[in-house]
Amino acid sequence: MSESGTGTEAEPRTAGAAAPTLLPAPGSGPEGPLAPGTEAEPTGGEAPRLGSFLARAAAATAVLTVLGAVLGLVRDQAIARYFGASDASDAFLIAWTVPEMAATLLIEDGMALLLVPAFSLALTRRAADEGKGESDPVRDLVAATLPRLFLLLSGGAALLIAGAPWVVGVLAPGLADPRLAVDCTRLTAVTVLTFGITGYFSAALRAHRSFLPPAGVYVAYNIGIIGMTLALHAVWGVRAAAAGVAVGSALMILTQLPMFLRLVPLARPRLPRFRRRRRRAAPTAPLLGFAVLAPVVLFVVSRQSQVLVERFLASTLPAGAISHLNYAQKVAQMPMVLSLMICTVTFPVVAQAMAAGNREKARLRVERDLALAGMVVLLGTAVVLGYAPQIIEVLFQRGAFDVSDTETTAQVMRVYALGLLGHCLVGALSRPFFSSGRPTWFPAFAMGTGLIVTMGAGYALTYRFGVDGIATANAIGISTTALLLLMGLGTRVVPIRTRAVAFSLGRLAGAALAAGAAGWAAAPLVPDPLLSLAAGCLLVPSVFFLTGLALRSPDVASLLALIRRRFLDGR
């Protein structure tokens, strides 16, 4: 049993309850104000070292995340340039629905929610068994799960190739000619296998606190798509982009393979072969147990099904509707992706704290993650609200993508922006629910409720408001899910201060609305879209932080004080 699970939590809990801010105060440790007798003291400053490591890991992850996002924009620019918003781009996006769902299930959420706690538990037990001559729990976990996963995903990819016509018919029954979408679906079907292996490697490496290779997978992925599209679009048309998805997914595996092989062989059996025994089934339970697997899969599938609902409804609209939704969503969600990198880096810390029984440490970490992620995503929301037309014009208005496409996509993007905080909270709040490796159906219930709301609102709004109605339904549904998760987390898993979190996010949302309104008013004053956008990158953050101070947001004040301390005082 870890010492962090003893009665050393009372002082931090009292300090945390009295603190008005969710972010650490200047001069405190990275895990909060440290009092004598907390878990940091026995190791001579473990928490400061952990905080410094997490800060460096988050910074490195941010660089690779931004690079991957930039390459994603280049990828979308290439597709928009050569195929515009047309029947061809719609066919590719229908085929891309499967990789998008596979990425969410096998890389971003599902595999991580299952395997990071499993590997964290195995590593904790490895440390406890050090020198006792037991078999290595990490090696046992890999041996019990990776071969089975490979066979299962290979069969899934084969079934998808064979059933591509049926899949396209279900996803987009309104397509006039589905043959191109079927061809693209068969080309992208390999991602069921390659994304699964990528997600497995990512979870294992993050549990070992190796974050750079997992953060670089989307850089490799987008390089593969861009390269194939540029090289073969004149010969294969949009099928070149679909082939690029397959090539890029293979590059994702190769990006992580060297580090995975370097870390996993360290877990060697310590006893002669005739004495080896599998004594611990617990490390494999989070993956192999149906009671834990089913809620995670249902949650992830329900979350990604929002995209399925959107494309199903958009397939009945004029050609290009699916493409407008896709471009708007990809750009609008960039702030959400950047905000969630914080939770990605700290998820192993939360999982290990829960495995050790240290709920107070988990609470502090989750509350600060929510504050930081909310601040990032709401600042990005303000930029999107103010400068959506300029962003789309700079990024996409060239070639087959014309002015009318820019206007439609920008309007949809502004509607999507209203749900960005909800998307961020769903990603951030779902991780603590699954951090303990025990069955929990509440996230699936919350996501299913949000999906029902999305479907109902979508059917009510689409035929009157078109793509704007679909985007509105998305924002309403995901916000419903976020609200349910926020209310349920404190009573079921981690005892977060729900009112304090809601209070903090509410003031940040007020600052975002003021900053977005200022950008919306100022954007047309500069005719050149690039210069207007550059000015907005100065105007919007300034208004955001000033309004946050005026609204007495404790998190804004704490962040600005921390920045001043670091850069002006040199400490």
C-alpha positions as CSV (number, residue, x, y, z in Angstrom):
1,M,0.0,0.0,0.0
2,S,1.3,3.4,-0.9
3,E,2.0,5.8,1.9
4,S,-0.1,8.4,0.1
5,G,-3.2,6.5,1.1
6,T,-2.6,7.1,4.8
7,G,-4.2,9.8,6.9
8,T,-2.0,12.6,5.5
9,E,-4.8,14.1,3.4
10,A,-6.7,16.2,6.1
11,E,-4.5,19.3,5.8
12,P,-4.6,19.6,2.0
13,R,-8.4,19.0,2.1
14,T,-8.9,21.9,4.5
15,A,-6.6,24.2,2.5
16,G,-8.3,23.2,-0.7
17,A,-11.8,23.9,0.6
18,A,-10.9,27.3,1.7
19,A,-9.2,28.3,-1.5
20,P,-11.4,30.4,-3.8
21,T,-9.4,29.5,-6.9
22,L,-9.0,26.2,-8.7
23,L,-5.6,27.1,-9.9
24,P,-2.6,26.9,-7.6
25,A,-1.7,30.1,-5.8
26,P,1.7,31.7,-6.5
27,G,4.3,30.2,-4.3
28,S,2.5,26.9,-3.9
29,G,3.6,23.5,-5.1
30,P,2.2,22.1,-8.3
31,E,-0.2,19.9,-6.4
32,G,-1.4,22.7,-4.2
33,P,-0.2,24.4,-1.0
34,L,1.9,21.8,0.7
35,A,1.6,21.4,4.4
36,P,4.0,19.4,6.6
37,G,3.1,15.7,6.6
38,T,1.7,15.6,3.1
39,E,2.8,13.0,0.6
40,A,5.5,15.3,-0.9
41,E,7.5,15.4,2.3
42,P,8.8,11.8,2.6
43,T,10.5,11.9,-0.8
44,G,12.1,15.3,-0.3
45,G,10.0,17.3,-2.8
46,E,8.3,14.7,-4.9
47,A,5.4,16.9,-5.7
48,P,7.5,19.8,-7.1
49,R,9.5,17.4,-9.2
50,L,6.2,15.9,-10.4
51,G,4.8,19.3,-11.2
52,S,7.9,20.3,-13.1
53,F,7.8,17.1,-15.1
54,L,4.1,17.5,-15.9
55,A,4.8,21.1,-17.0
56,R,7.6,20.0,-19.3
57,A,5.5,17.1,-20.6
58,A,2.5,19.4,-21.3
59,A,4.7,21.9,-23.1
60,A,6.3,19.2,-25.3
61,T,2.9,17.7,-25.9
62,A,1.5,21.1,-26.8
63,V,4.2,21.7,-29.4
64,L,3.5,18.4,-31.1
65,T,-0.2,18.9,-30.8
66,V,0.0,22.3,-32.4
67,L,2.2,20.8,-35.2
68,G,-0.3,18.0,-35.7
69,A,-3.2,20.5,-35.8
70,V,-1.3,22.7,-38.3
71,L,-0.7,19.7,-40.5
72,G,-4.3,18.8,-40.1
73,L,-5.2,22.2,-41.5
74,V,-2.8,21.7,-44.4
75,R,-4.5,18.3,-45.0
76,D,-7.9,19.9,-45.0
77,Q,-6.6,22.7,-47.2
78,A,-5.3,20.2,-49.8
79,I,-8.7,18.4,-49.9
80,A,-10.6,21.7,-50.1
81,R,-8.3,22.9,-52.9
82,Y,-8.6,19.9,-55.1
83,F,-12.1,18.7,-54.3
84,G,-13.9,21.8,-52.8
85,A,-17.3,21.1,-51.2
86,S,-18.6,18.6,-53.7
87,D,-19.9,15.1,-54.2
88,A,-16.3,13.8,-54.1
89,S,-15.4,15.5,-50.8
90,D,-18.7,14.3,-49.3
91,A,-17.8,10.7,-50.4
92,F,-14.4,10.9,-48.8
93,L,-15.9,12.3,-45.6
94,I,-18.5,9.5,-45.4
95,A,-15.6,7.0,-45.7
96,W,-13.7,9.0,-43.1
97,T,-16.4,8.5,-40.6
98,V,-15.1,5.1,-39.8
99,P,-11.5,6.2,-39.1
100,E,-12.9,9.1,-37.0
101,M,-14.9,6.8,-34.9
102,A,-12.0,4.3,-34.7
103,A,-9.7,7.1,-33.6
104,T,-12.0,8.1,-30.8
105,L,-12.6,4.5,-29.6
106,L,-9.1,3.1,-30.1
107,I,-6.7,6.1,-29.6
108,E,-8.2,9.2,-28.0
109,D,-10.7,7.9,-25.5
110,G,-11.7,4.2,-25.4
111,M,-8.3,2.6,-25.4
112,A,-6.8,5.2,-23.1
113,L,-9.7,5.0,-20.6
114,L,-9.2,1.3,-20.4
115,L,-5.5,0.8,-20.6
116,V,-3.9,3.8,-18.8
117,P,-5.5,2.6,-15.5
118,A,-4.5,-1.0,-16.3
119,F,-0.9,-0.1,-17.0
120,S,-0.8,2.3,-14.0
121,L,-2.0,-0.5,-11.7
122,A,0.5,-2.9,-13.2
123,L,3.3,-0.4,-12.7
124,T,2.3,0.2,-9.1
125,R,2.3,-3.5,-8.5
126,R,5.7,-3.9,-10.2
127,A,7.1,-1.2,-7.9
128,A,5.6,-3.0,-4.8
129,D,7.0,-6.4,-5.9
130,E,10.5,-5.0,-6.7
131,G,13.1,-7.6,-5.5
132,K,10.5,-10.1,-4.4
133,G,11.0,-12.5,-7.3
134,E,7.5,-12.3,-8.7
135,S,6.6,-12.3,-12.4
136,D,6.3,-8.8,-13.9
137,P,2.7,-7.5,-14.0
138,V,3.4,-5.2,-17.0
139,R,4.8,-8.1,-19.0
140,D,1.9,-10.3,-18.0
141,L,-0.6,-7.5,-19.0
142,V,1.0,-7.2,-22.5
143,A,1.2,-10.9,-23.1
144,A,-2.5,-11.4,-22.1
145,T,-4.0,-8.5,-24.1
146,L,-1.9,-7.5,-27.2
147,P,-2.2,-10.7,-29.2
148,R,-6.0,-10.9,-28.6
149,L,-6.4,-7.3,-29.5
150,F,-4.5,-7.8,-32.8
151,L,-6.7,-10.8,-33.8
152,L,-9.9,-9.0,-32.9
153,L,-9.1,-5.8,-34.8
154,S,-7.9,-7.7,-37.8
155,G,-11.2,-9.5,-38.0
156,G,-13.0,-6.1,-37.7
157,A,-11.0,-4.6,-40.5
158,A,-11.8,-7.5,-42.8
159,L,-15.5,-7.3,-42.0
160,L,-15.6,-3.6,-42.8
161,I,-13.9,-4.2,-46.2
162,A,-16.6,-6.8,-47.0
163,G,-19.5,-4.8,-45.7
164,A,-18.5,-1.4,-47.1
165,P,-21.6,-1.0,-49.3
166,W,-23.9,-1.6,-46.3
167,V,-22.0,0.7,-44.1
168,V,-22.2,3.6,-46.6
169,G,-25.9,2.9,-47.1
170,V,-26.5,3.2,-43.3
171,L,-24.3,6.3,-42.9
172,A,-25.5,8.3,-45.8
173,P,-28.7,7.0,-47.4
174,G,-29.2,10.2,-49.3
175,L,-26.1,9.9,-51.5
176,A,-27.1,9.8,-55.2
177,D,-24.1,7.6,-56.2
178,P,-22.5,5.7,-53.3
179,R,-19.8,3.9,-55.3
180,L,-17.0,6.4,-54.6
181,A,-17.8,6.4,-50.9
182,V,-17.7,2.6,-50.9
183,D,-14.2,2.6,-52.5
184,C,-12.9,5.1,-50.0
185,T,-14.4,3.2,-47.1
186,R,-12.6,0.0,-48.2
187,L,-9.3,1.9,-48.4
188,T,-9.7,3.4,-44.9
189,A,-10.9,0.1,-43.3
190,V,-7.3,-0.8,-42.3
191,T,-7.5,1.9,-39.6
192,V,-9.6,-0.4,-37.4
193,L,-6.4,-2.4,-36.9
194,T,-3.7,0.3,-37.1
195,F,-5.5,2.7,-34.8
196,G,-6.0,0.0,-32.3
197,I,-2.3,-0.8,-32.2
198,T,-1.6,2.9,-32.0
199,G,-3.9,3.4,-29.1
200,Y,-2.4,0.4,-27.3
201,F,1.1,1.8,-27.7
202,S,0.0,5.3,-26.6
203,A,-1.7,4.0,-23.4
204,A,1.3,2.0,-22.5
205,L,3.7,4.8,-23.1
206,R,1.7,7.4,-21.2
207,A,1.4,5.1,-18.2
208,H,5.2,4.9,-18.3
209,R,5.1,8.8,-18.5
210,S,6.5,8.9,-22.0
211,F,4.4,11.5,-23.8
212,L,6.3,12.6,-26.9
213,P,5.8,9.5,-29.2
214,P,2.0,9.4,-28.5
215,A,1.8,13.2,-29.0
216,G,3.5,12.8,-32.4
217,V,1.2,10.2,-33.9
218,Y,-1.1,12.8,-35.6
219,V,1.9,14.5,-37.1
220,A,2.8,11.2,-38.8
221,Y,-0.8,10.6,-39.7
222,N,-1.4,13.9,-41.4
223,I,2.0,13.6,-43.3
224,G,0.8,10.4,-44.8
225,I,-2.6,11.9,-46.0
226,I,-1.0,15.0,-47.3
227,G,1.7,13.1,-49.2
228,M,-0.7,10.7,-50.9
229,T,-3.1,13.5,-51.7
230,L,-0.5,15.7,-53.4
231,A,1.2,12.8,-55.2
232,L,-1.9,10.9,-56.5
233,H,-4.9,13.2,-56.6
234,A,-4.6,13.7,-60.4
235,V,-4.6,9.9,-60.9
236,W,-6.9,8.6,-58.2
237,G,-9.0,11.6,-57.4
238,V,-10.3,11.7,-53.8
239,R,-9.3,8.0,-53.5
240,A,-5.8,9.3,-53.0
241,A,-6.8,10.9,-49.8
242,A,-8.4,7.7,-48.6
243,A,-5.3,5.8,-49.4
244,G,-3.4,8.5,-47.4
245,V,-5.5,7.7,-44.4
246,A,-4.3,4.1,-44.5
247,V,-0.6,5.1,-45.0
248,G,-0.7,7.7,-42.3
249,S,-2.2,5.2,-39.8
250,A,0.7,2.8,-40.4
251,L,3.1,5.7,-39.8
252,M,1.4,6.3,-36.4
253,I,2.5,2.8,-35.3
254,L,6.1,3.3,-36.5
255,T,6.3,6.6,-34.6
256,Q,5.8,4.8,-31.3
257,L,7.3,1.4,-32.0
258,P,10.9,2.1,-31.0
259,M,10.0,3.6,-27.6
260,F,7.4,0.8,-26.9
261,L,10.0,-1.8,-27.6
262,R,12.5,0.0,-25.4
263,L,10.2,0.2,-22.4
264,V,8.2,-3.1,-22.5
265,P,11.2,-5.5,-22.7
266,L,12.3,-4.1,-19.3
267,A,9.5,-6.1,-17.8
268,R,11.3,-9.5,-17.9
269,P,10.4,-12.5,-15.7
270,R,12.6,-12.7,-12.6
271,L,12.2,-16.4,-12.0
272,P,13.3,-19.5,-14.0
273,R,10.9,-20.6,-16.6
274,F,9.7,-23.6,-14.7
275,R,8.6,-21.4,-11.8
276,R,6.8,-18.7,-13.7
277,R,3.2,-18.3,-12.7
278,R,0.4,-15.8,-13.5
279,R,-0.5,-14.8,-10.1
280,R,-2.2,-11.5,-10.8
281,A,-5.3,-11.3,-13.0
282,A,-6.1,-7.9,-11.7
283,P,-3.9,-5.8,-14.1
284,T,-5.7,-7.4,-17.1
285,A,-9.2,-7.0,-15.6
286,P,-9.7,-3.4,-16.8
287,L,-9.3,-4.5,-20.4
288,L,-10.7,-8.1,-20.4
289,G,-13.6,-7.7,-18.0
290,F,-16.9,-7.1,-19.8
291,A,-18.2,-5.1,-16.8
292,V,-15.5,-2.5,-17.4
293,L,-15.2,-2.8,-21.1
294,A,-18.9,-2.4,-22.0
295,P,-19.5,1.0,-20.3
296,V,-16.3,2.5,-21.9
297,V,-17.2,1.3,-25.4
298,L,-20.8,2.5,-25.1
299,F,-19.7,5.9,-23.9
300,V,-17.2,6.4,-26.7
301,V,-19.5,5.0,-29.4
302,S,-22.3,7.3,-28.1
303,R,-20.0,10.3,-28.2
304,Q,-18.8,9.6,-31.7
305,S,-22.4,8.9,-32.8
306,Q,-23.0,12.6,-32.7
307,V,-21.0,12.8,-35.9
308,L,-23.0,10.0,-37.4
309,V,-26.2,11.8,-36.7
310,E,-24.8,15.0,-38.3
311,R,-23.8,13.3,-41.5
312,F,-27.0,11.3,-41.7
313,L,-29.0,14.5,-41.5
314,A,-26.7,16.4,-43.8
315,S,-26.8,13.7,-46.5
316,T,-30.4,14.8,-47.2
317,L,-29.3,18.4,-47.8
318,P,-27.7,19.8,-51.0
319,A,-24.2,18.6,-52.0
320,G,-21.4,20.1,-50.0
321,A,-23.4,20.2,-46.7
322,I,-21.3,17.4,-45.2
323,S,-18.1,19.2,-46.2
324,H,-19.2,22.5,-44.7
325,L,-19.9,20.8,-41.4
326,N,-16.6,19.0,-41.5
327,Y,-14.4,22.0,-42.2
328,A,-16.3,24.1,-39.6
329,Q,-16.0,21.4,-36.9
330,K,-12.4,20.6,-37.5
331,V,-11.3,24.3,-37.2
332,A,-13.7,25.1,-34.3
333,Q,-12.5,22.2,-32.2
334,M,-8.9,23.1,-32.3
335,P,-9.1,25.0,-29.0
336,M,-10.8,22.0,-27.5
337,V,-8.0,19.7,-28.7
338,L,-5.4,22.0,-27.2
339,S,-7.2,22.3,-23.9
340,L,-7.5,18.5,-23.5
341,M,-3.7,18.0,-23.8
342,I,-3.6,19.1,-20.2
343,C,-5.9,16.2,-19.1
344,T,-4.1,13.8,-21.4
345,V,-0.8,14.4,-19.6
346,T,-2.2,14.3,-16.1
347,F,-4.6,11.3,-16.6
348,P,-1.9,8.8,-15.5
349,V,-1.4,10.9,-12.4
350,V,-5.1,10.7,-11.6
351,A,-5.2,7.0,-12.3
352,Q,-2.2,6.3,-10.1
353,A,-3.7,8.4,-7.3
354,M,-6.9,6.5,-7.5
355,A,-5.1,3.2,-7.6
356,A,-3.2,4.2,-4.4
357,G,-6.5,5.4,-2.7
358,N,-5.5,9.0,-2.6
359,R,-8.8,10.7,-3.5
360,E,-7.7,14.1,-2.3
361,K,-4.8,14.2,-4.7
362,A,-7.0,13.1,-7.5
363,R,-9.6,15.9,-6.6
364,L,-6.9,18.6,-6.6
365,R,-5.6,17.5,-9.9
366,V,-9.0,17.2,-11.6
367,E,-10.2,20.6,-10.4
368,R,-7.0,22.3,-11.7
369,D,-7.3,20.4,-15.0
370,L,-10.9,21.7,-15.4
371,A,-9.9,25.3,-14.6
372,L,-6.9,25.3,-17.0
373,A,-8.7,23.4,-19.8
374,G,-11.8,25.6,-19.5
375,M,-9.7,28.8,-19.7
376,V,-7.9,27.6,-22.9
377,V,-11.1,26.4,-24.6
378,L,-13.1,29.5,-23.8
379,L,-10.3,31.8,-25.0
380,G,-10.3,29.8,-28.2
381,T,-14.1,30.1,-28.4
382,A,-13.9,33.9,-28.2
383,V,-11.4,33.9,-31.2
384,V,-13.7,31.6,-33.2
385,L,-16.8,33.7,-32.4
386,G,-15.1,37.0,-33.4
387,Y,-13.1,35.9,-36.4
388,A,-14.7,32.8,-38.0
389,P,-15.0,34.4,-41.6
390,Q,-11.4,35.6,-41.5
391,I,-10.2,32.2,-40.3
392,I,-12.0,30.2,-43.0
393,E,-11.0,32.7,-45.7
394,V,-7.3,32.5,-44.8
395,L,-7.3,28.7,-44.4
396,F,-9.5,27.4,-47.2
397,Q,-10.7,30.1,-49.8
398,R,-8.7,29.0,-52.8
399,G,-9.2,26.6,-55.7
400,A,-12.6,24.9,-55.7
401,F,-13.5,26.4,-52.3
402,D,-15.2,29.7,-53.1
403,V,-16.7,32.7,-51.3
404,S,-20.1,31.1,-50.7
405,D,-18.4,28.1,-49.1
406,T,-16.5,30.4,-46.8
407,E,-19.6,32.2,-45.7
408,T,-21.5,29.0,-45.0
409,T,-18.6,27.3,-43.2
410,A,-17.9,30.4,-41.1
411,Q,-21.5,30.7,-39.9
412,V,-21.6,27.0,-39.0
413,M,-18.3,27.3,-37.1
414,R,-19.7,30.1,-35.0
415,V,-22.6,27.9,-34.0
416,Y,-20.3,25.0,-33.2
417,A,-18.2,27.3,-31.0
418,L,-21.2,27.5,-28.6
419,G,-20.6,23.9,-27.7
420,L,-16.8,23.9,-27.4
421,L,-16.9,24.2,-23.6
422,G,-19.3,21.2,-23.5
423,H,-16.9,19.2,-25.7
424,C,-14.0,20.1,-23.5
425,L,-15.8,19.2,-20.3
426,V,-16.9,15.9,-21.6
427,G,-13.3,15.0,-22.5
428,A,-12.0,16.2,-19.2
429,L,-14.7,14.8,-16.9
430,S,-14.9,11.3,-18.5
431,R,-11.3,10.5,-17.6
432,P,-11.7,10.6,-13.8
433,F,-14.8,8.4,-14.1
434,F,-12.8,5.6,-15.7
435,S,-9.5,6.2,-13.8
436,S,-10.2,3.6,-11.1
437,G,-10.7,0.7,-13.5
438,R,-14.0,-0.2,-11.9
439,P,-17.3,-0.5,-13.8
440,T,-19.3,2.8,-14.1
441,W,-22.2,3.3,-16.4
442,F,-22.9,6.9,-15.6
443,P,-20.8,8.4,-18.4
444,A,-22.5,6.2,-20.9
445,F,-25.9,7.3,-19.5
446,A,-24.9,10.9,-19.7
447,M,-23.6,10.6,-23.2
448,G,-26.6,8.6,-24.3
449,T,-28.9,11.3,-22.9
450,G,-26.9,14.0,-24.8
451,L,-27.1,11.9,-28.0
452,I,-30.9,11.6,-27.7
453,V,-31.1,15.4,-27.2
454,T,-28.8,15.9,-30.3
455,M,-31.1,13.6,-32.4
456,G,-34.3,15.3,-31.3
457,A,-33.0,18.8,-31.8
458,G,-31.4,17.8,-35.1
459,Y,-34.6,16.4,-36.6
460,A,-36.5,19.5,-35.3
461,L,-34.0,22.1,-36.7
462,T,-32.3,20.6,-39.8
463,Y,-35.1,21.0,-42.3
464,R,-35.7,24.6,-41.3
465,F,-32.2,25.9,-40.6
466,G,-30.1,23.4,-42.7
467,V,-26.5,23.0,-41.5
468,D,-26.9,25.7,-38.9
469,G,-29.6,23.6,-37.3
470,I,-27.4,20.5,-37.2
471,A,-24.6,22.5,-35.5
472,T,-27.0,23.9,-33.0
473,A,-28.2,20.4,-32.1
474,N,-24.6,19.3,-31.6
475,A,-24.0,22.2,-29.2
476,I,-27.2,21.5,-27.2
477,G,-26.6,17.8,-26.9
478,I,-22.9,17.9,-25.9
479,S,-23.6,20.7,-23.3
480,T,-26.3,18.4,-21.8
481,T,-23.8,15.6,-21.4
482,A,-21.2,17.9,-19.9
483,L,-23.7,19.2,-17.3
484,L,-24.7,15.7,-16.3
485,L,-21.0,14.6,-16.0
486,L,-20.1,17.6,-13.9
487,M,-23.0,17.0,-11.5
488,G,-22.3,13.3,-11.2
489,L,-18.5,13.2,-10.8
490,G,-18.4,14.7,-7.3
491,T,-20.9,12.2,-5.9
492,R,-19.7,9.1,-7.6
493,V,-15.9,9.1,-8.2
494,V,-13.8,12.2,-7.2
495,P,-15.3,14.6,-4.6
496,I,-14.7,17.8,-6.6
497,R,-16.3,21.0,-5.5
498,T,-19.0,21.2,-8.2
499,R,-20.2,24.7,-7.2
500,A,-16.6,26.1,-7.2
501,V,-15.9,24.6,-10.6
502,A,-19.2,25.9,-12.1
503,F,-18.6,29.3,-10.5
504,S,-15.1,29.5,-12.1
505,L,-16.3,28.3,-15.5
506,G,-19.2,30.7,-15.5
507,R,-17.0,33.8,-15.0
508,L,-14.6,32.5,-17.7
509,A,-17.6,32.1,-20.0
510,G,-18.6,35.7,-19.4
511,A,-15.1,36.9,-20.3
512,A,-15.2,34.8,-23.4
513,L,-18.5,36.3,-24.6
514,A,-17.2,39.8,-24.0
515,A,-14.0,39.1,-25.9
516,G,-15.9,37.3,-28.7
517,A,-18.3,40.3,-29.1
518,A,-15.3,42.7,-29.2
519,G,-13.7,40.6,-32.0
520,W,-16.9,40.3,-33.9
521,A,-17.2,44.1,-33.9
522,A,-13.6,44.8,-34.7
523,A,-13.0,42.2,-37.4
524,P,-14.6,44.0,-40.4
525,L,-12.6,47.2,-39.6
526,V,-9.5,45.6,-41.2
527,P,-10.2,44.6,-44.8
528,D,-7.3,42.2,-45.2
529,P,-8.4,38.9,-43.5
530,L,-4.9,37.9,-42.5
531,L,-4.1,41.3,-40.9
532,S,-7.6,41.3,-39.3
533,L,-6.9,37.9,-37.8
534,A,-3.5,38.9,-36.5
535,A,-5.0,41.9,-34.8
536,G,-7.7,39.7,-33.3
537,C,-5.0,37.5,-31.8
538,L,-4.0,40.5,-29.7
539,L,-7.4,42.0,-29.1
540,V,-9.4,39.0,-28.0
541,P,-6.9,37.7,-25.3
542,S,-6.6,41.3,-24.0
543,V,-10.3,41.7,-23.6
544,F,-10.7,38.2,-22.3
545,F,-8.2,38.7,-19.4
546,L,-9.3,42.2,-18.6
547,T,-13.0,41.1,-18.5
548,G,-12.0,38.1,-16.3
549,L,-10.3,40.5,-13.9
550,A,-13.4,42.8,-13.9
551,L,-15.6,39.8,-13.2
552,R,-13.2,38.8,-10.4
553,S,-12.4,35.5,-11.9
554,P,-10.0,33.9,-9.4
555,D,-8.4,31.7,-12.0
556,V,-7.5,34.6,-14.3
557,A,-6.0,36.5,-11.4
558,S,-4.1,33.5,-10.3
559,L,-2.7,32.8,-13.8
560,L,-1.7,36.4,-14.4
561,A,0.0,36.5,-11.0
562,L,1.9,33.3,-11.8
563,I,3.0,34.6,-15.2
564,R,4.2,37.8,-13.5
565,R,6.1,35.9,-10.9
566,R,7.8,33.6,-13.5
567,F,8.7,36.2,-16.1
568,L,9.1,39.5,-14.2
569,D,10.5,38.3,-10.9
570,G,12.6,35.5,-12.5
571,R,11.3,32.8,-10.1
